[in-house]
C-alpha cells in the first residue's frame, strides 16, 4: 500500500516547525489508531513528545476494552496515555451533540493542563463526505457545506485533522500492513444515527459519481468561498461598523447598500460577538430580523436587541438576557466584560445597570448609546445603589474592559 500520502498528510500539518508536544485523541477505532501510529513515527523522527487522550462517554459496555487497546498501544509506542470520563448525559437533548461538545471541552482542558498547544483528531475524508451529505439534507449554505476544517482554534487549543483528505480504506490498509489491531464501534451499524444512514447512502450514490472524493472536493471549494466572503465582510466592517462601549454601531445607509450575503454575515457576526455565542442563530430567524430592519423596527434575537437611531443601527445585549447575571469584581461578567476597581470587597457586585440603575447614571445620554443599550451595560453595585458605571465614567478607579478588546470584533471575522 501507499504510505507516502499518509506521511505527507501528517507532515503538511506539523512541518516545518514540529511542535514540542503533540496531543492526539484516540478512541481505539481504526481512524484514530492509524493516526496515532503515524504520529508516533513523526514524533520519533522530529523529536516531538506525543501525548494521548481517550474520552470514555460511559455510553457503551465495550468502551473499557477499547481503552485497554489504546493503553497497550501507547505502552508499546512509549507515550503518555490519559483517560477522561464523561458523566454529563441526563437523557435529554441530542446525545451525539452533547457528547461531541463535552469531548472537545475535555480535550481542551487536558491539553491546556499539559502545556499542549495542538491536538490531532482522526477525522477522515469519509467523515467529511458524510458531514457534507448531512448539511445538504438540511439545506445548508456556503458555511455549512464547508464542513470541517483541517485546522481550527477552540478554547485556546489548535485542533488539527491531518487525515481529512484521506479515505478510511487507506488507513485500514495501513493498519493491516503494520499488523495493528483496532476496535470497531458497534454504533457504526446503528441506522438510528443520521451519519450511519448517510454512510449507507454514499455507497449507493458512488456509482453515480457522488463519491467521497467528490464531496470532500465540494467542502474544499466551499471553504475557499467562505474564506473569500469572510475577508470581504471584514473589509466591509471596517467601513460601516464602529464599536461603542461594547455595542456594534452600524452605518445604516452603508449597511443597507451591501449585497445581502455580506450584510447577513456582518449581522450574524455582530449577534454572535455581542452575545458571546458559539453558534449562529437560525437563518429563518435572521431573515425575520432583516424584515424588521427594512421597516426600522426594533427586534430581538440571540440574546441581543437591535435598535434604530437616525442614521445608525445598533446591536447590543438584550437586558432580559443579563438582568439576573451577577459577578464579583474582577470576574468575567456576561462572558465579555472584566470589571476592575479600587475595591474587591465581596459586598460589591457587577450587574446590569437596569431601569433602576439608569436613574442613578448622570448624563447617560452623553454616551450616545440608546437607552435600552445602557440598561444592559455592566455597573458596580453596593446593594441597590449604583457605585459606578464604567462604560460612561472617565474615573480611572473603575474600568470595564472587553475580553479581546473592541478590535476583537474585526479580528474574529477572519479567525472564524
C-alpha positions as CSV (number, residue, x, y, z in Angstrom):
1,X,0.0,0.0,0.0
2,X,1.0,3.7,-0.4
3,X,2.3,5.0,2.9
4,X,3.8,8.2,1.4
5,X,0.4,10.1,1.1
6,X,-0.3,9.4,4.7
7,X,3.1,10.6,5.9
8,X,2.8,13.7,3.7
9,X,-0.6,14.5,5.2
10,X,1.0,14.5,8.7
11,X,4.0,16.5,7.6
12,X,1.9,19.1,5.9
13,X,0.2,20.0,9.2
14,X,3.2,19.8,11.5
15,X,6.2,21.0,9.5
16,X,8.4,22.9,9.0
17,X,8.3,23.7,12.8
18,X,7.2,20.5,14.6
19,X,5.6,21.2,17.9
20,X,7.5,20.3,21.1
21,X,4.4,18.5,22.3
22,X,1.6,17.0,20.2
23,X,-1.7,15.7,21.6
24,X,-3.8,13.2,19.8
25,X,-7.4,12.0,20.7
26,X,-7.6,8.2,20.2
27,X,-10.8,6.2,20.7
28,X,-9.5,2.8,19.7
29,X,-11.2,2.9,16.3
30,X,-9.3,2.3,13.1
31,X,-9.1,6.0,12.1
32,X,-7.6,7.3,15.4
33,X,-5.3,4.2,15.9
34,X,-3.9,4.8,12.4
35,X,-3.4,8.5,13.3
36,X,-1.6,7.5,16.5
37,X,0.7,5.2,14.7
38,X,1.6,7.8,12.0
39,X,2.1,10.5,14.6
40,X,4.4,8.1,16.6
41,X,6.6,7.8,13.6
42,X,6.6,11.5,13.1
43,X,7.3,12.3,16.7
44,X,10.2,9.9,16.8
45,X,11.7,11.4,13.7
46,X,11.3,15.0,14.7
47,X,11.8,14.9,18.4
48,X,8.2,15.8,19.5
49,X,6.6,14.5,22.7
50,X,3.4,12.6,21.9
51,X,0.5,12.6,24.4
52,X,-2.7,10.6,24.0
53,X,-6.1,11.2,25.4
54,X,-9.1,8.9,25.3
55,X,-12.6,10.0,26.2
56,X,-15.0,7.5,27.7
57,X,-18.5,8.8,27.4
58,X,-19.8,5.9,29.5
59,X,-22.4,5.0,26.9
60,X,-21.2,1.6,25.8
61,X,-20.2,-1.6,27.7
62,X,-17.3,-2.3,25.3
63,X,-15.6,1.1,25.9
64,X,-13.3,-0.3,28.5
65,X,-11.9,-2.9,26.1
66,X,-11.2,-0.1,23.6
67,X,-9.4,1.9,26.3
68,X,-7.2,-1.1,27.2
69,X,-6.4,-1.5,23.5
70,X,-5.2,2.2,23.4
71,X,-3.3,1.8,26.7
72,X,-1.4,-1.2,25.4
73,X,-0.6,0.5,22.1
74,X,0.7,3.7,24.0
75,X,2.8,1.5,26.2
76,X,4.3,-0.2,23.2
77,X,5.0,3.2,21.5
78,X,6.2,4.7,24.7
79,X,3.9,7.7,25.0
80,X,1.7,9.1,27.8
81,X,-2.0,8.0,27.8
82,X,-4.7,9.8,29.7
83,X,-8.4,8.7,30.0
84,X,-11.1,11.2,30.7
85,X,-14.6,10.1,31.8
86,X,-17.8,12.0,30.9
87,X,-20.9,11.7,33.1
88,X,-22.9,14.7,31.7
89,X,-25.7,12.8,29.9
90,X,-29.1,13.3,31.6
91,X,-31.2,11.7,29.0
92,X,-32.4,15.0,27.4
93,X,-31.4,16.8,24.2
94,X,-29.3,15.5,21.4
95,X,-27.0,12.8,22.7
96,X,-24.4,12.9,20.0
97,X,-24.2,16.7,20.0
98,X,-23.9,16.8,23.8
99,X,-21.2,14.2,23.8
100,X,-19.3,16.0,21.0
101,X,-19.3,19.3,22.8
102,X,-18.2,17.6,26.1
103,X,-15.5,15.8,24.2
104,X,-14.0,19.0,22.8
105,X,-14.2,20.7,26.2
106,X,-12.4,17.8,28.0
107,X,-9.7,17.6,25.3
108,X,-9.1,21.3,25.6
109,X,-8.9,21.2,29.4
110,X,-6.5,18.3,29.2
111,X,-4.3,19.9,26.6
112,X,-4.1,23.2,28.5
113,X,-3.2,21.4,31.7
114,X,-0.3,19.6,30.0
115,X,1.1,22.6,28.0
116,X,0.0,21.1,24.7
117,X,-0.9,23.7,22.1
118,X,-2.0,21.4,19.3
119,X,-4.2,18.2,19.3
120,X,-4.7,15.9,16.3
121,X,-8.1,14.4,15.6
122,X,-8.8,11.4,13.4
123,X,-11.5,12.6,11.1
124,X,-11.1,11.3,7.6
125,X,-12.4,12.1,4.1
126,X,-15.3,9.8,4.8
127,X,-16.3,11.8,7.8
128,X,-16.1,14.9,5.7
129,X,-18.3,13.5,3.0
130,X,-20.9,12.3,5.4
131,X,-20.9,15.7,7.1
132,X,-21.5,17.4,3.7
133,X,-24.4,15.0,3.0
134,X,-26.0,15.8,6.3
135,X,-25.6,19.5,5.7
136,X,-27.1,19.2,2.2
137,X,-30.1,17.5,3.7
138,X,-30.6,20.5,6.0
139,X,-30.3,23.0,3.1
140,X,-27.0,24.4,4.3
141,X,-25.3,27.3,2.6
142,X,-21.6,28.0,2.0
143,X,-20.6,27.8,5.6
144,X,-22.4,24.6,6.2
145,X,-21.1,22.9,3.1
146,X,-17.5,23.9,4.1
147,X,-18.0,21.2,6.8
148,X,-14.9,20.5,8.9
149,X,-11.6,22.4,8.6
150,X,-8.2,21.0,8.7
151,X,-7.1,23.5,11.4
152,X,-9.3,25.3,13.9
153,X,-8.8,27.0,17.3
154,X,-11.1,26.0,20.1
155,X,-10.8,27.1,23.7
156,X,-7.2,28.2,23.1
157,X,-6.1,24.9,21.5
158,X,-5.4,24.3,17.8
159,X,-7.3,21.2,16.6
160,X,-5.7,19.6,13.6
161,X,-7.3,17.0,11.3
162,X,-4.4,15.6,9.2
163,X,-6.4,12.8,7.7
164,X,-9.3,14.9,6.4
165,X,-8.2,14.3,2.8
166,X,-7.5,10.5,3.3
167,X,-10.2,7.9,2.9
168,X,-10.9,5.4,5.6
169,X,-9.9,2.4,3.5
170,X,-6.4,3.7,3.0
171,X,-6.0,3.9,6.8
172,X,-7.3,0.3,7.2
173,X,-4.8,-0.9,4.7
174,X,-2.0,0.9,6.6
175,X,-3.1,-0.7,9.8
176,X,-3.1,-4.2,8.3
177,X,0.3,-3.6,6.7
178,X,1.6,-2.6,10.2
179,X,0.0,-5.5,11.9
180,X,-2.0,-3.2,14.2
181,X,-5.4,-4.1,15.6
182,X,-8.3,-1.7,16.2
183,X,-11.8,-1.8,17.7
184,X,-15.0,-1.4,15.6
185,X,-17.6,0.8,17.2
186,X,-20.9,-1.0,17.2
187,X,-22.7,2.3,16.7
188,X,-21.3,2.2,13.2
189,X,-24.1,-0.3,12.4
190,X,-26.9,1.6,14.1
191,X,-29.2,3.1,11.5
192,X,-30.9,5.3,14.1
193,X,-28.0,7.7,13.7
194,X,-28.1,10.1,10.7
195,X,-24.4,9.7,10.0
196,X,-24.7,6.0,9.5
197,X,-27.7,6.4,7.2
198,X,-25.6,8.9,5.1
199,X,-22.8,6.4,5.1
200,X,-25.2,3.8,3.6
201,X,-26.5,6.4,1.1
202,X,-22.9,7.1,-0.1
203,X,-22.4,3.5,-1.1
204,X,-25.5,3.8,-3.3
205,X,-24.5,7.2,-4.8
206,X,-20.9,6.4,-5.5
207,X,-21.6,4.6,-8.8
208,X,-23.5,7.7,-9.9
209,X,-20.3,9.8,-9.4
210,X,-21.3,11.2,-5.9
211,X,-18.2,9.8,-4.2
212,X,-16.3,10.6,-1.0
213,X,-13.6,12.3,-3.1
214,X,-16.1,14.5,-4.9
215,X,-17.9,15.5,-1.7
216,X,-14.6,16.4,0.0
217,X,-13.7,18.5,-3.0
218,X,-17.0,20.3,-2.6
219,X,-16.2,21.0,1.0
220,X,-12.8,22.4,0.0
221,X,-14.4,24.7,-2.7
222,X,-16.9,25.9,-0.2
223,X,-14.2,26.5,2.4
224,X,-12.4,28.7,-0.1
225,X,-15.6,30.6,-0.9
226,X,-16.2,31.1,2.9
227,X,-12.7,32.5,3.3
228,X,-13.4,35.0,0.5
229,X,-16.7,36.0,1.9
230,X,-15.3,36.4,5.4
231,X,-12.5,38.6,4.0
232,X,-15.0,40.8,2.1
233,X,-17.1,41.0,5.3
234,X,-14.1,42.1,7.3
235,X,-13.2,44.8,4.8
236,X,-16.8,46.0,4.8
237,X,-17.0,46.0,8.6
238,X,-14.0,48.4,8.7
239,X,-16.1,51.0,6.8
240,X,-19.6,50.6,8.2
241,X,-19.0,49.4,11.8
242,X,-18.0,51.3,15.0
243,X,-17.6,49.6,18.3
244,X,-19.1,51.9,21.0
245,X,-18.8,50.7,24.6
246,X,-19.0,47.0,23.5
247,X,-22.0,47.5,21.3
248,X,-22.0,47.3,17.5
249,X,-23.0,50.5,15.7
250,X,-23.7,50.1,12.0
251,X,-23.9,52.9,9.5
252,X,-27.5,52.3,8.3
253,X,-27.1,53.6,4.8
254,X,-23.9,51.7,4.2
255,X,-25.3,48.5,5.7
256,X,-28.4,48.6,3.6
257,X,-26.4,49.1,0.4
258,X,-24.4,45.9,0.9
259,X,-25.0,42.6,-1.0
260,X,-27.3,40.6,1.1
261,X,-24.8,37.8,1.9
262,X,-22.3,40.3,3.2
263,X,-24.8,42.2,5.3
264,X,-26.2,38.8,6.6
265,X,-22.7,37.7,7.6
266,X,-22.0,41.0,9.2
267,X,-25.2,41.0,11.2
268,X,-24.8,37.3,12.3
269,X,-21.2,38.1,13.4
270,X,-22.4,41.1,15.4
271,X,-25.1,39.0,17.1
272,X,-22.6,36.2,18.0
273,X,-19.9,38.7,19.2
274,X,-22.3,40.6,21.4
275,X,-23.9,37.5,22.9
276,X,-20.6,35.6,23.0
277,X,-22.3,32.7,21.3
278,X,-20.5,29.8,19.6
279,X,-23.3,29.0,17.1
280,X,-25.2,31.4,14.9
281,X,-28.9,32.0,15.0
282,X,-31.2,30.1,12.5
283,X,-31.3,31.5,9.0
284,X,-35.1,31.9,9.2
285,X,-34.8,34.0,12.4
286,X,-32.2,36.2,10.8
287,X,-34.4,36.7,7.8
288,X,-37.2,37.9,10.1
289,X,-34.8,40.4,11.6
290,X,-33.9,41.7,8.2
291,X,-37.5,42.4,7.5
292,X,-37.7,44.4,10.8
293,X,-34.6,46.3,9.8
294,X,-36.2,47.3,6.4
295,X,-39.1,48.9,8.3
296,X,-36.8,50.4,11.0
297,X,-38.4,48.3,13.7
298,X,-36.8,47.2,16.9
299,X,-36.0,43.5,17.0
300,X,-34.5,40.9,19.4
301,X,-32.6,37.8,18.5
302,X,-29.9,35.6,20.0
303,X,-29.9,37.4,23.4
304,X,-29.4,40.7,21.6
305,X,-31.5,43.8,20.7
306,X,-31.4,45.8,17.5
307,X,-32.5,49.4,17.7
308,X,-32.6,52.3,15.2
309,X,-31.3,55.8,15.9
310,X,-31.5,58.3,13.0
311,X,-28.8,57.0,10.6
312,X,-27.5,54.2,12.9
313,X,-28.4,50.6,13.6
314,X,-27.3,49.4,17.0
315,X,-26.8,45.8,18.1
316,X,-26.4,45.4,21.8
317,X,-27.1,42.9,24.6
318,X,-30.7,42.4,25.5
319,X,-31.4,43.5,29.1
320,X,-33.5,40.4,29.8
321,X,-30.6,38.2,28.8
322,X,-28.3,39.7,31.6
323,X,-30.7,41.1,34.2
324,X,-30.1,38.1,36.6
325,X,-26.4,37.9,35.9
326,X,-24.2,38.9,38.9
327,X,-20.5,38.5,39.5
328,X,-17.8,39.7,41.8
329,X,-15.3,42.4,41.0
330,X,-12.5,41.1,38.8
331,X,-14.6,38.2,37.4
332,X,-15.7,37.9,33.8
333,X,-19.3,39.4,33.5
334,X,-21.5,38.1,30.8
335,X,-18.5,36.2,29.3
336,X,-17.4,39.6,27.9
337,X,-16.5,42.2,30.5
338,X,-13.7,42.4,33.0
339,X,-14.6,45.0,35.7
340,X,-11.8,46.2,37.9
341,X,-11.6,48.9,40.5
342,X,-10.2,50.1,43.8
343,X,-12.4,47.8,45.8
344,X,-12.7,44.0,45.7
345,X,-14.8,43.7,48.8
346,X,-17.4,40.9,48.3
347,X,-20.2,43.2,49.1
348,X,-19.7,44.9,45.7
349,X,-21.3,43.1,42.7
350,X,-21.3,43.6,39.0
351,X,-24.8,43.6,37.5
352,X,-26.6,45.0,34.5
353,X,-27.4,48.7,35.1
354,X,-31.1,48.1,34.5
355,X,-34.1,50.5,34.8
356,X,-33.3,51.4,38.5
357,X,-29.6,51.9,37.9
358,X,-30.0,54.1,34.9
359,X,-31.8,56.6,37.1
360,X,-28.6,56.9,39.1
361,X,-26.4,57.5,36.0
362,X,-25.8,61.1,35.4
363,X,-25.8,62.3,31.8
364,X,-26.0,58.8,30.4
365,X,-27.2,60.3,27.1
366,X,-23.8,61.7,26.5
367,X,-22.6,58.1,25.8
368,X,-24.6,58.2,22.6
369,X,-26.0,54.8,23.4
370,X,-29.7,54.0,23.1
371,X,-31.4,53.8,26.5
372,X,-32.0,50.1,26.0
373,X,-28.3,49.5,25.5
374,X,-27.4,51.3,28.7
375,X,-29.8,49.1,30.6
376,X,-27.7,46.0,29.7
377,X,-24.3,47.6,30.4
378,X,-22.3,46.4,33.4
379,X,-22.4,48.5,36.6
380,X,-20.9,48.2,40.1
381,X,-23.5,48.0,42.8
382,X,-23.4,48.2,46.6
383,X,-26.8,46.7,47.4
384,X,-29.2,48.5,45.2
385,X,-27.0,51.6,44.9
386,X,-25.1,52.1,41.7
387,X,-21.5,52.9,42.7
388,X,-20.1,53.3,39.2
389,X,-21.0,52.9,35.5
390,X,-17.6,52.3,34.0
391,X,-18.8,52.5,30.4
392,X,-19.7,56.1,30.9
393,X,-17.4,57.3,33.6
394,X,-14.0,58.8,33.0
395,X,-13.0,57.9,36.5
396,X,-9.9,55.6,36.2
397,X,-10.7,54.0,39.5
398,X,-13.3,51.8,37.8
399,X,-12.8,50.2,34.4
400,X,-14.7,47.9,32.2
401,X,-12.6,46.1,29.6
402,X,-13.9,43.8,26.8
403,X,-12.4,40.4,26.7
404,X,-10.3,40.6,23.5
405,X,-10.9,44.3,23.2
406,X,-13.0,46.2,20.6
407,X,-10.7,45.1,17.8
408,X,-11.6,41.6,18.6
409,X,-14.8,42.1,16.7
410,X,-12.9,42.7,13.5
411,X,-10.2,40.1,14.1
412,X,-12.7,37.3,14.8
413,X,-14.3,37.9,11.4
414,X,-11.2,36.3,9.9
415,X,-10.5,33.7,12.5
416,X,-14.0,32.3,12.1
